[in-house]
Amino acid sequence: MASQFEVVELVGLSNVSSSEAIKSVVLESNKTKPVAWFEVIEERGRVTQDGQIEFQVKVKVGRKI
């Protein structure tokens, strides 16, 4: 029996770390539909106007359909 997966790209944000941004976006996605796997495809960040660092990650999430 063959399995199919949908792949969704999501962006996570955190003021703590890249790891926290990844964790939060994957766990939030898992609430909608169980996540089978994920892949970090891009990491970046910015400095906000008030001098805070914001970590941004783009993640591919695979979910079985």
PDB file with SEQRES, HELIX, SHEET and CRYST1 records, atoms N, CA, C and O in Angstrom:
SEQRES   1 A   65  MET ALA SER GLN PHE GLU VAL VAL GLU LEU VAL GLY LEU          
SEQRES   2 A   65  SER ASN VAL SER SER SER GLU ALA ILE LYS SER VAL VAL          
SEQRES   3 A   65  LEU GLU SER ASN LYS THR LYS PRO VAL ALA TRP PHE GLU          
SEQRES   4 A   65  VAL ILE GLU GLU ARG GLY ARG VAL THR GLN ASP GLY GLN          
SEQRES   5 A   65  ILE GLU PHE GLN VAL LYS VAL LYS VAL GLY ARG LYS ILE          
HELIX    1 AA1 SER A   18  THR A   32  1                                  15    
SHEET    1 AA1 3 PHE A   5  SER A  14  0                                        
SHEET    2 AA1 3 ILE A  53  LYS A  64 -1                                        
SHEET    3 AA1 3 TRP A  37  VAL A  47 -1                                        
CRYST1    1.000    1.000    1.000  90.00  90.00  90.00 P 1           1          
ATOM      1  N   MET A   1       0.838  -1.174   0.000  1.00  0.00           N  
ATOM      2  CA  MET A   1       0.000   0.000   0.000  1.00  0.00           C  
ATOM      3  C   MET A   1       0.887   1.242   0.000  1.00  0.00           C  
ATOM      4  O   MET A   1       1.798   1.357   0.820  1.00  0.00           O  
ATOM      5  N   ALA A   2       0.629   2.147  -0.894  1.00  0.00           N  
ATOM      6  CA  ALA A   2       1.413   3.371  -1.014  1.00  0.00           C  
ATOM      7  C   ALA A   2       0.923   4.415  -0.021  1.00  0.00           C  
ATOM      8  O   ALA A   2      -0.255   4.454   0.333  1.00  0.00           O  
ATOM      9  N   SER A   3       1.840   5.250   0.415  1.00  0.00           N  
ATOM     10  CA  SER A   3       1.495   6.362   1.304  1.00  0.00           C  
ATOM     11  C   SER A   3       1.727   7.671   0.579  1.00  0.00           C  
ATOM     12  O   SER A   3       2.656   7.793  -0.220  1.00  0.00           O  
ATOM     13  N   GLN A   4       0.887   8.645   0.856  1.00  0.00           N  
ATOM     14  CA  GLN A   4       1.070   9.973   0.293  1.00  0.00           C  
ATOM     15  C   GLN A   4       1.196  10.970   1.442  1.00  0.00           C  
ATOM     16  O   GLN A   4       0.643  10.791   2.527  1.00  0.00           O  
ATOM     17  N   PHE A   5       1.944  12.020   1.153  1.00  0.00           N  
ATOM     18  CA  PHE A   5       2.151  13.078   2.128  1.00  0.00           C  
ATOM     19  C   PHE A   5       1.875  14.421   1.470  1.00  0.00           C  
ATOM     20  O   PHE A   5       2.133  14.607   0.281  1.00  0.00           O  
ATOM     21  N   GLU A   6       1.353  15.346   2.248  1.00  0.00           N  
ATOM     22  CA  GLU A   6       1.295  16.727   1.794  1.00  0.00           C  
ATOM     23  C   GLU A   6       2.494  17.443   2.415  1.00  0.00           C  
ATOM     24  O   GLU A   6       2.909  17.132   3.531  1.00  0.00           O  
ATOM     25  N   VAL A   7       3.037  18.397   1.682  1.00  0.00           N  
ATOM     26  CA  VAL A   7       4.168  19.175   2.165  1.00  0.00           C  
ATOM     27  C   VAL A   7       3.732  20.633   2.231  1.00  0.00           C  
ATOM     28  O   VAL A   7       3.252  21.198   1.249  1.00  0.00           O  
ATOM     29  N   VAL A   8       3.908  21.224   3.397  1.00  0.00           N  
ATOM     30  CA  VAL A   8       3.503  22.606   3.627  1.00  0.00           C  
ATOM     31  C   VAL A   8       4.721  23.400   4.078  1.00  0.00           C  
ATOM     32  O   VAL A   8       5.488  22.933   4.921  1.00  0.00           O  
ATOM     33  N   GLU A   9       4.906  24.600   3.523  1.00  0.00           N  
ATOM     34  CA  GLU A   9       5.975  25.486   3.988  1.00  0.00           C  
ATOM     35  C   GLU A   9       5.399  26.462   5.000  1.00  0.00           C  
ATOM     36  O   GLU A   9       4.370  27.096   4.765  1.00  0.00           O  
ATOM     37  N   LEU A  10       6.080  26.568   6.124  1.00  0.00           N  
ATOM     38  CA  LEU A  10       5.642  27.449   7.210  1.00  0.00           C  
ATOM     39  C   LEU A  10       6.823  28.303   7.663  1.00  0.00           C  
ATOM     40  O   LEU A  10       7.978  27.929   7.460  1.00  0.00           O  
ATOM     41  N   VAL A  11       6.536  29.434   8.267  1.00  0.00           N  
ATOM     42  CA  VAL A  11       7.576  30.297   8.823  1.00  0.00           C  
ATOM     43  C   VAL A  11       7.328  30.438  10.319  1.00  0.00           C  
ATOM     44  O   VAL A  11       6.230  30.789  10.751  1.00  0.00           O  
ATOM     45  N   GLY A  12       8.371  30.156  11.105  1.00  0.00           N  
ATOM     46  CA  GLY A  12       8.299  30.314  12.551  1.00  0.00           C  
ATOM     47  C   GLY A  12       9.141  31.493  12.996  1.00  0.00           C  
ATOM     48  O   GLY A  12      10.177  31.791  12.403  1.00  0.00           O  
ATOM     49  N   LEU A  13       8.685  32.161  14.046  1.00  0.00           N  
ATOM     50  CA  LEU A  13       9.376  33.333  14.583  1.00  0.00           C  
ATOM     51  C   LEU A  13       9.617  33.143  16.073  1.00  0.00           C  
ATOM     52  O   LEU A  13       8.808  32.530  16.770  1.00  0.00           O  
ATOM     53  N   SER A  14      10.744  33.677  16.558  1.00  0.00           N  
ATOM     54  CA  SER A  14      11.033  33.649  17.983  1.00  0.00           C  
ATOM     55  C   SER A  14      12.011  34.756  18.322  1.00  0.00           C  
ATOM     56  O   SER A  14      12.878  35.095  17.517  1.00  0.00           O  
ATOM     57  N   ASN A  15      11.874  35.316  19.503  1.00  0.00           N  
ATOM     58  CA  ASN A  15      12.849  36.274  20.011  1.00  0.00           C  
ATOM     59  C   ASN A  15      13.904  35.590  20.869  1.00  0.00           C  
ATOM     60  O   ASN A  15      14.808  36.246  21.388  1.00  0.00           O  
ATOM     61  N   VAL A  16      13.790  34.245  21.023  1.00  0.00           N  
ATOM     62  CA  VAL A  16      14.704  33.487  21.876  1.00  0.00           C  
ATOM     63  C   VAL A  16      15.822  32.844  21.064  1.00  0.00           C  
ATOM     64  O   VAL A  16      17.000  33.066  21.346  1.00  0.00           O  
ATOM     65  N   SER A  17      15.454  32.036  20.040  1.00  0.00           N  
ATOM     66  CA  SER A  17      16.460  31.316  19.256  1.00  0.00           C  
ATOM     67  C   SER A  17      15.822  30.723  18.000  1.00  0.00           C  
ATOM     68  O   SER A  17      14.599  30.650  17.881  1.00  0.00           O  
ATOM     69  N   SER A  18      16.674  30.302  17.073  1.00  0.00           N  
ATOM     70  CA  SER A  18      16.193  29.599  15.881  1.00  0.00           C  
ATOM     71  C   SER A  18      15.529  28.282  16.276  1.00  0.00           C  
ATOM     72  O   SER A  18      14.498  27.901  15.721  1.00  0.00           O  
ATOM     73  N   SER A  19      16.133  27.598  17.240  1.00  0.00           N  
ATOM     74  CA  SER A  19      15.569  26.325  17.707  1.00  0.00           C  
ATOM     75  C   SER A  19      14.164  26.511  18.253  1.00  0.00           C  
ATOM     76  O   SER A  19      13.281  25.692  17.999  1.00  0.00           O  
ATOM     77  N   GLU A  20      13.956  27.574  18.994  1.00  0.00           N  
ATOM     78  CA  GLU A  20      12.625  27.852  19.555  1.00  0.00           C  
ATOM     79  C   GLU A  20      11.629  28.168  18.437  1.00  0.00           C  
ATOM     80  O   GLU A  20      10.465  27.775  18.518  1.00  0.00           O  
ATOM     81  N   ALA A  21      12.076  28.873  17.398  1.00  0.00           N  
ATOM     82  CA  ALA A  21      11.205  29.176  16.257  1.00  0.00           C  
ATOM     83  C   ALA A  21      10.799  27.891  15.539  1.00  0.00           C  
ATOM     84  O   ALA A  21       9.643  27.738  15.145  1.00  0.00           O  
ATOM     85  N   ILE A  22      11.743  26.970  15.368  1.00  0.00           N  
ATOM     86  CA  ILE A  22      11.455  25.682  14.725  1.00  0.00           C  
ATOM     87  C   ILE A  22      10.455  24.895  15.568  1.00  0.00           C  
ATOM     88  O   ILE A  22       9.440  24.415  15.063  1.00  0.00           O  
ATOM     89  N   LYS A  23      10.757  24.774  16.846  1.00  0.00           N  
ATOM     90  CA  LYS A  23       9.901  24.002  17.748  1.00  0.00           C  
ATOM     91  C   LYS A  23       8.475  24.544  17.767  1.00  0.00           C  
ATOM     92  O   LYS A  23       7.515  23.776  17.710  1.00  0.00           O  
ATOM     93  N   SER A  24       8.340  25.848  17.846  1.00  0.00           N  
ATOM     94  CA  SER A  24       6.993  26.425  17.950  1.00  0.00           C  
ATOM     95  C   SER A  24       6.176  26.219  16.678  1.00  0.00           C  
ATOM     96  O   SER A  24       4.987  25.910  16.760  1.00  0.00           O  
ATOM     97  N   VAL A  25       6.788  26.383  15.504  1.00  0.00           N  
ATOM     98  CA  VAL A  25       6.030  26.235  14.265  1.00  0.00           C  
ATOM     99  C   VAL A  25       5.667  24.765  14.009  1.00  0.00           C  
ATOM    100  O   VAL A  25       4.583  24.477  13.500  1.00  0.00           O  
ATOM    101  N   VAL A  26       6.561  23.842  14.355  1.00  0.00           N  
ATOM    102  CA  VAL A  26       6.259  22.418  14.154  1.00  0.00           C  
ATOM    103  C   VAL A  26       5.164  21.955  15.115  1.00  0.00           C  
ATOM    104  O   VAL A  26       4.241  21.249  14.711  1.00  0.00           O  
ATOM    105  N   LEU A  27       5.263  22.348  16.375  1.00  0.00           N  
ATOM    106  CA  LEU A  27       4.251  21.935  17.347  1.00  0.00           C  
ATOM    107  C   LEU A  27       2.890  22.552  17.039  1.00  0.00           C  
ATOM    108  O   LEU A  27       1.862  21.898  17.212  1.00  0.00           O  
ATOM    109  N   GLU A  28       2.875  23.786  16.589  1.00  0.00           N  
ATOM    110  CA  GLU A  28       1.606  24.431  16.220  1.00  0.00           C  
ATOM    111  C   GLU A  28       0.982  23.724  15.014  1.00  0.00           C  
ATOM    112  O   GLU A  28      -0.230  23.513  14.977  1.00  0.00           O  
ATOM    113  N   SER A  29       1.806  23.361  14.031  1.00  0.00           N  
ATOM    114  CA  SER A  29       1.310  22.644  12.855  1.00  0.00           C  
ATOM    115  C   SER A  29       0.768  21.268  13.250  1.00  0.00           C  
ATOM    116  O   SER A  29      -0.211  20.792  12.675  1.00  0.00           O  
ATOM    117  N   ASN A  30       1.401  20.646  14.220  1.00  0.00           N  
ATOM    118  CA  ASN A  30       0.995  19.315  14.671  1.00  0.00           C  
ATOM    119  C   ASN A  30      -0.395  19.327  15.308  1.00  0.00           C  
ATOM    120  O   ASN A  30      -1.058  18.290  15.343  1.00  0.00           O  
ATOM    121  N   LYS A  31      -0.848  20.471  15.809  1.00  0.00           N  
ATOM    122  CA  LYS A  31      -2.181  20.581  16.397  1.00  0.00           C  
ATOM    123  C   LYS A  31      -3.269  20.423  15.339  1.00  0.00           C  
ATOM    124  O   LYS A  31      -4.348  19.906  15.628  1.00  0.00           O  
ATOM    125  N   THR A  32      -2.987  20.870  14.107  1.00  0.00           N  
ATOM    126  CA  THR A  32      -3.947  20.799  13.017  1.00  0.00           C  
ATOM    127  C   THR A  32      -4.034  19.390  12.445  1.00  0.00           C  
ATOM    128  O   THR A  32      -5.120  18.849  12.236  1.00  0.00           O  
ATOM    129  N   LYS A  33      -2.849  18.802  12.194  1.00  0.00           N  
ATOM    130  CA  LYS A  33      -2.754  17.473  11.599  1.00  0.00           C  
ATOM    131  C   LYS A  33      -1.391  16.910  12.010  1.00  0.00           C  
ATOM    132  O   LYS A  33      -0.406  17.648  12.006  1.00  0.00           O  
ATOM    133  N   PRO A  34      -1.306  15.625  12.363  1.00  0.00           N  
ATOM    134  CA  PRO A  34      -0.033  15.075  12.824  1.00  0.00           C  
ATOM    135  C   PRO A  34       1.108  15.265  11.816  1.00  0.00           C  
ATOM    136  O   PRO A  34       0.961  14.980  10.627  1.00  0.00           O  
ATOM    137  N   VAL A  35       2.232  15.746  12.313  1.00  0.00           N  
ATOM    138  CA  VAL A  35       3.427  15.967  11.494  1.00  0.00           C  
ATOM    139  C   VAL A  35       4.225  14.676  11.456  1.00  0.00           C  
ATOM    140  O   VAL A  35       4.546  14.108  12.500  1.00  0.00           O  
ATOM    141  N   ALA A  36       4.550  14.207  10.243  1.00  0.00           N  
ATOM    142  CA  ALA A  36       5.357  13.005  10.078  1.00  0.00           C  
ATOM    143  C   ALA A  36       6.846  13.345  10.066  1.00  0.00           C  
ATOM    144  O   ALA A  36       7.665  12.580  10.574  1.00  0.00           O  
ATOM    145  N   TRP A  37       7.188  14.479   9.494  1.00  0.00           N  
ATOM    146  CA  TRP A  37       8.582  14.915   9.421  1.00  0.00           C  
ATOM    147  C   TRP A  37       8.624  16.414   9.141  1.00  0.00           C  
ATOM    148  O   TRP A  37       7.627  17.016   8.743  1.00  0.00           O  
ATOM    149  N   PHE A  38       9.806  17.004   9.358  1.00  0.00           N  
ATOM    150  CA  PHE A  38      10.002  18.406   9.000  1.00  0.00           C  
ATOM    151  C   PHE A  38      11.441  18.627   8.562  1.00  0.00           C  
ATOM    152  O   PHE A  38      12.342  17.868   8.921  1.00  0.00           O  
ATOM    153  N   GLU A  39      11.635  19.669   7.787  1.00  0.00           N  
ATOM    154  CA  GLU A  39      12.954  20.017   7.254  1.00  0.00           C  
ATOM    155  C   GLU A  39      13.113  21.534   7.327  1.00  0.00           C  
ATOM    156  O   GLU A  39      12.268  22.276   6.826  1.00  0.00           O  
ATOM    157  N   VAL A  40      14.189  21.988   7.948  1.00  0.00           N  
ATOM    158  CA  VAL A  40      14.482  23.425   7.991  1.00  0.00           C  
ATOM    159  C   VAL A  40      15.141  23.784   6.661  1.00  0.00           C  
ATOM    160  O   VAL A  40      16.191  23.242   6.314  1.00  0.00           O  
ATOM    161  N   ILE A  41      14.518  24.698   5.920  1.00  0.00           N  
ATOM    162  CA  ILE A  41      15.046  25.031   4.603  1.00  0.00           C  
ATOM    163  C   ILE A  41      15.679  26.422   4.549  1.00  0.00           C  
ATOM    164  O   ILE A  41      16.389  26.745   3.596  1.00  0.00           O  
ATOM    165  N   GLU A  42      15.425  27.243   5.565  1.00  0.00           N  
ATOM    166  CA  GLU A  42      16.014  28.577   5.561  1.00  0.00           C  
ATOM    167  C   GLU A  42      16.003  29.144   6.978  1.00  0.00           C  
ATOM    168  O   GLU A  42      15.030  28.987   7.715  1.00  0.00           O  
ATOM    169  N   GLU A  43      17.095  29.802   7.347  1.00  0.00           N  
ATOM    170  CA  GLU A  43      17.169  30.512   8.622  1.00  0.00           C  
ATOM    171  C   GLU A  43      17.595  31.935   8.342  1.00  0.00           C  
ATOM    172  O   GLU A  43      18.475  32.178   7.516  1.00  0.00           O  
ATOM    173  N   ARG A  44      16.983  32.855   9.015  1.00  0.00           N  
ATOM    174  CA  ARG A  44      17.363  34.254   8.884  1.00  0.00           C  
ATOM    175  C   ARG A  44      16.910  34.980  10.144  1.00  0.00           C  
ATOM    176  O   ARG A  44      16.338  34.371  11.049  1.00  0.00           O  
ATOM    177  N   GLY A  45      17.163  36.248  10.197  1.00  0.00           N  
ATOM    178  CA  GLY A  45      16.740  37.026  11.357  1.00  0.00           C  
ATOM    179  C   GLY A  45      16.772  38.502  11.027  1.00  0.00           C  
ATOM    180  O   GLY A  45      17.154  38.919   9.934  1.00  0.00           O  
ATOM    181  N   ARG A  46      16.357  39.273  12.015  1.00  0.00           N  
ATOM    182  CA  ARG A  46      16.386  40.713  11.844  1.00  0.00           C  
ATOM    183  C   ARG A  46      16.511  41.359  13.213  1.00  0.00           C  
ATOM    184  O   ARG A  46      16.245  40.735  14.240  1.00  0.00           O  
ATOM    185  N   VAL A  47      16.914  42.603  13.207  1.00  0.00           N  
ATOM    186  CA  VAL A  47      16.932  43.397  14.424  1.00  0.00           C  
ATOM    187  C   VAL A  47      15.729  44.328  14.352  1.00  0.00           C  
ATOM    188  O   VAL A  47      15.580  45.085  13.393  1.00  0.00           O  
ATOM    189  N   THR A  48      14.880  44.272  15.359  1.00  0.00           N  
ATOM    190  CA  THR A  48      13.666  45.085  15.370  1.00  0.00           C  
ATOM    191  C   THR A  48      14.006  46.536  15.695  1.00  0.00           C  
ATOM    192  O   THR A  48      15.131  46.850  16.084  1.00  0.00           O  
ATOM    193  N   GLN A  49      13.033  47.403  15.534  1.00  0.00           N  
ATOM    194  CA  GLN A  49      13.250  48.828  15.798  1.00  0.00           C  
ATOM    195  C   GLN A  49      13.629  49.101  17.250  1.00  0.00           C  
ATOM    196  O   GLN A  49      14.315  50.082  17.537  1.00  0.00           O  
ATOM    197  N   ASP A  50      13.187  48.241  18.166  1.00  0.00           N  
ATOM    198  CA  ASP A  50      13.551  48.444  19.575  1.00  0.00           C  
ATOM    199  C   ASP A  50      14.811  47.674  19.973  1.00  0.00           C  
ATOM    200  O   ASP A  50      15.102  47.545  21.162  1.00  0.00           O  
ATOM    201  N   GLY A  51      15.566  47.157  18.987  1.00  0.00           N  
ATOM    202  CA  GLY A  51      16.856  46.524  19.240  1.00  0.00           C  
ATOM    203  C   GLY A  51      16.810  45.053  19.605  1.00  0.00           C  
ATOM    204  O   GLY A  51      17.833  44.486  19.990  1.00  0.00           O  
ATOM    205  N   GLN A  52      15.658  44.424  19.495  1.00  0.00           N  
ATOM    206  CA  GLN A  52      15.546  42.989  19.776  1.00  0.00           C  
ATOM    207  C   GLN A  52      15.932  42.182  18.536  1.00  0.00           C  
ATOM    208  O   GLN A  52      15.777  42.644  17.406  1.00  0.00           O  
ATOM    209  N   ILE A  53      16.430  40.988  18.763  1.00  0.00           N  
ATOM    210  CA  ILE A  53      16.731  40.082  17.649  1.00  0.00           C  
ATOM    211  C   ILE A  53      15.538  39.157  17.461  1.00  0.00           C  
ATOM    212  O   ILE A  53      15.029  38.579  18.422  1.00  0.00           O  
ATOM    213  N   GLU A  54      15.094  39.021  16.211  1.00  0.00           N  
ATOM    214  CA  GLU A  54      14.004  38.119  15.866  1.00  0.00           C  
ATOM    215  C   GLU A  54      14.559  37.033  14.955  1.00  0.00           C  
ATOM    216  O   GLU A  54      15.093  37.325  13.884  1.00  0.00           O  
ATOM    217  N   PHE A  55      14.433  35.793  15.379  1.00  0.00           N  
ATOM    218  CA  PHE A  55      14.864  34.650  14.588  1.00  0.00           C  
ATOM    219  C   PHE A  55      13.710  34.186  13.717  1.00  0.00           C  
ATOM    220  O   PHE A  55      12.581  34.068  14.193  1.00  0.00           O  
ATOM    221  N   GLN A  56      13.982  33.923  12.443  1.00  0.00           N  
ATOM    222  CA  GLN A  56      12.955  33.493  11.502  1.00  0.00           C  
ATOM    223  C   GLN A  56      13.443  32.215  10.821  1.00  0.00           C  
ATOM    224  O   GLN A  56      14.588  32.138  10.375  1.00  0.00           O  
ATOM    225  N   VAL A  57      12.572  31.221  10.744  1.00  0.00           N  
ATOM    226  CA  VAL A  57      12.918  29.963  10.069  1.00  0.00           C  
ATOM    227  C   VAL A  57      11.815  29.572   9.105  1.00  0.00           C  
ATOM    228  O   VAL A  57      10.631  29.717   9.409  1.00  0.00           O  
ATOM    229  N   LYS A  58      12.209  29.077   7.941  1.00  0.00           N  
ATOM    230  CA  LYS A  58      11.244  28.512   6.990  1.00  0.00           C  
ATOM    231  C   LYS A  58      11.398  26.996   7.082  1.00  0.00           C  
ATOM    232  O   LYS A  58      12.500  26.458   6.974  1.00  0.00           O  
ATOM    233  N   VAL A  59      10.273  26.327   7.284  1.00  0.00           N  
ATOM    234  CA  VAL A  59      10.258  24.893   7.536  1.00  0.00           C  
ATOM    235  C   VAL A  59       9.301  24.208   6.585  1.00  0.00           C  
ATOM    236  O   VAL A  59       8.189  24.693   6.376  1.00  0.00           O  
ATOM    237  N   LYS A  60       9.710  23.085   6.003  1.00  0.00           N  
ATOM    238  CA  LYS A  60       8.796  22.223   5.259  1.00  0.00           C  
ATOM    239  C   LYS A  60       8.294  21.175   6.239  1.00  0.00           C  
ATOM    240  O   LYS A  60       9.080  20.543   6.944  1.00  0.00           O  
ATOM    241  N   VAL A  61       6.980  20.997   6.277  1.00  0.00           N  
ATOM    242  CA  VAL A  61       6.360  20.025   7.161  1.00  0.00           C  
ATOM    243  C   VAL A  61       5.660  18.988   6.292  1.00  0.00           C  
ATOM    244  O   VAL A  61       4.884  19.333   5.401  1.00  0.00           O  
ATOM    245  N   GLY A  62       5.942  17.710   6.560  1.00  0.00           N  
ATOM    246  CA  GLY A  62       5.280  16.626   5.846  1.00  0.00           C  
ATOM    247  C   GLY A  62       4.220  15.993   6.718  1.00  0.00           C  
ATOM    248  O   GLY A  62       4.479  15.603   7.856  1.00  0.00           O  
ATOM    249  N   ARG A  63       3.005  15.893   6.159  1.00  0.00           N  
ATOM    250  CA  ARG A  63       1.888  15.285   6.902  1.00  0.00           C  
ATOM    251  C   ARG A  63       1.228  14.240   6.017  1.00  0.00           C  
ATOM    252  O   ARG A  63       0.966  14.474   4.837  1.00  0.00           O  
ATOM    253  N   LYS A  64       0.965  13.083   6.609  1.00  0.00           N  
ATOM    254  CA  LYS A  64       0.348  11.998   5.862  1.00  0.00           C  
ATOM    255  C   LYS A  64      -1.092  12.347   5.513  1.00  0.00           C  
ATOM    256  O   LYS A  64      -1.841  12.851   6.350  1.00  0.00           O  
ATOM    257  N   ILE A  65      -1.473  12.072   4.255  1.00  0.00           N  
ATOM    258  CA  ILE A  65      -2.860  12.323   3.835  1.00  0.00           C  
ATOM    259  C   ILE A  65      -3.567  11.000   3.579  1.00  0.00           C  
ATOM    260  O   ILE A  65      -4.743  10.989   3.216  1.00  0.00           O  
TER     261      ILE A  65                                                      
END                                                                             
